[in-house]
Amino acid sequence: MMTSIRTRILAFLDLAHCQYKVEGNTITTSTAVLAFTADHLSILREGKPERFMPYEKLNMDKILFLLTAQSDKTPAH
């Protein structure tokens, strides 16, 4: 499940022309750091507590909105 969600998020970031960097199982954008583990997705945003979300309970629409809400729309990869 981790791989399919990671692939879906990366595809969305590409389509939205969002700047991001991938290092192993971590994706860093201008608004958040997403860390993929075997059991859950960890989302860290500046000024917010870290969130741990099990893959089964992810709301992809909300995650994608958070990633693009204030992002720089310039491709960087």
N, C-alpha and C positions, 0 to 999 in steps of 0.2 A: 504494500500500500504506500509506503514511504516514497518509492521510486515514481509511482504514477502521480502522486500529488506534487512531488518536486518537479517533474516534467511539465505538469499542467501550469504550475506557477511560473516556471521559466518561459514557457510559450506565451503566457499572458504578458509577462514583462517585455518580451520581444515585440509583441503586437502593439503594446502601449508605448513603445519606444522609451522605456524607462531605463535609466542608468542602473547597472547592478554589477556585482563582482561575485564570482563563485569560487569558494575555497573548500574543497572536499564536500561535506554535507552542510555547508553554511552558505547562505545567500545574503549579501549585504546590499541594501539599497540606500537611497538618500534619507529614507524615513524609518527604516527598520532593519534588524538583523534577524534572519530566520535560521534556526538550527534544527536539522532533522535528526531525530534519534529513532531507534527501533520502535518505540512505543508512542511517541508524541512529537508535536511540533512546538518549538519554543520560539516565541516572538518577543523581541526586546525593542522598545521604542524609547526615544529620549524623553525623559520626564514621566515615564509610565512604568509601573511594575512589570516585571517579566511575566509572560503568560505561557502556561504549559497546556496544550490542547491535544487530547487523544485524537488520532487520525479519524476514528469513527464519528467523532462529534464536530468535525471542522465545518465551518460555514465558509465555503470558498468565496462567495460573493463579498462577504465582510472582509476577509483577508485581502482580497484583491483591491477592494476599495481603500483599505488602510495603506496599502503599498503605493497607491497612485494619488492619494489625496493631496499631498503637497510635494510630489516628486518633481525632480528636474527631468524634462522630457527629452534630454539629449542622449543618444546612444553612446556607450563608452566601451564597448567590447568589439 
